[in-house]
Amino acid sequence: MEMLIVVAIIAILIAIAIPTFASSLNKARVATDEANIRAGYADVMVNVLLDDNYDAENGNASTAGQTKYYLQKDGSVATTDTNAYKTQGKNDSATTEIAGQKVGAWAKDKKVTYQYDNTKNQAVISFE
């Protein structure tokens, strides 16, 4: 009888611990996604500033504003999605802010894209 009670207590503890552990894993994946998205954003801004067609004083970017950038698996950005990074976690928070802009929620396995906005002088982050 005592053995059954011990087994029941262990089963209850496991039933409590598994959802908590799964939630912690997803939070870690979302934090990794946020860091990667932030690094990609910085890379896009460097690409825009290094673009010969970009006029920093007047905010004119003839080609940079028309280019869609994809976050790559190595943390860089490229204009093609051949080696695109896909989000690892599912973010349910609609108030998520990265690099000074509200990006909202995203699903797992989404590609991260950036499009430079001349009027705001920032890259707009989106998911596809």
N, C-alpha and C positions, 0 to 999 in steps of 0.2 A: 504494500500500500504506500509506504514511504517513497519507494522508487517511482511510482506513478505520479505522485505529487511533485517530485523533483523534475521529472520529464515534462509535466504540464507547465511548471514555472519556467523551465528553459524554453519551451515552445512559445510561451507568451512573450518572453524577453526577445526572442528572435523575431517574432511578428512585429514587435515595436521597433526593433533596430533596423530591419531591412528597408522600410520606406525612408527612414531618416538617412541612411547611408546612400540610397539612390538619389535623394534630393541633394545631398551634399556633393555627389559626383556631378550632377547637372549644374549646380552653382559654380563648380570649379571649371567646367567646360565653358559656361557663359563668360566667366572672368577671362579665360584664355581667348575667347572670341573677341571680347572687348579690347584686350591688349593688341591683338593682331589687327583689328579694324583701325585702332588708333595709329599703329605703326604704318599701315597702308595709307591712311589719310596724310600723314606727314610726308610720305614718299610722293604722293600726288602733288602736294603743295610744292615740293622741291622740283618736280618735273615741270610744273607750270612756271615757276620762277626761272628755271633754266631754259625755257622755251624762247628761242630767238624772236618769235612773233609776239611775245608778251611785253607790254609796256607797263612797267610797275607804277610809274608816276600817274598815268591816266587810267589804269585798270583795264586796258584793252588786251584781250587775248584772242586773236583771230582763230588759231587752231586749238589752243588748249581748252577753250570753252566748248569745243565741238567733239572733243575726244572722250570716249568712255574708257575708263580704266578698270581693270579687274584685279582684285587682290590675289596674289599668287601664294602657293604653299610655302615658299621661302620667305614670305613677308614683304616682298617687293610688289610693285604693280606693273601691269603690262596692258597693252591695248587688245590682246587676245585672251581668250579664256581657256587655252589649251592645258594649262597647269593650275587652274583656278583653285583657290582655297574654298572649302565648303564649311559652313558653320558646324561646330561640333555639338553645341548644346541648343536647347530650346529656351528662348527668353520670352516669358509671358508679361513682363513689365512694359506698360505703355509709356512709362516715364524715363526710359533709359536715355542717357545723354552721353555722347562720345564726341570729343573734340569740339565742344561748345555747341553742338546741335542735337536736337531731339531725334533719335532714330526709332524709338518705339520698340515693339516686339519683333521677334524673328523666329522662324522655324528652323529645325535642324536640317542640314544638308542644303543650305541656300548659298548661292554665290554672292559675294560682296562686290558691289560696283560703286564707282565714284564718277561724278560728272561735275566739272568745275563750273561754278556760277559766277559770271563776271560782275553781276550787280551786287552780290553779297561778298565777293572776294573769298569764297570758300568752296570746297568740294562737297557736293551733296552726296550723302551716303545712302545707298539703297540695296535691296536684296532681290535676287531673282532665282 
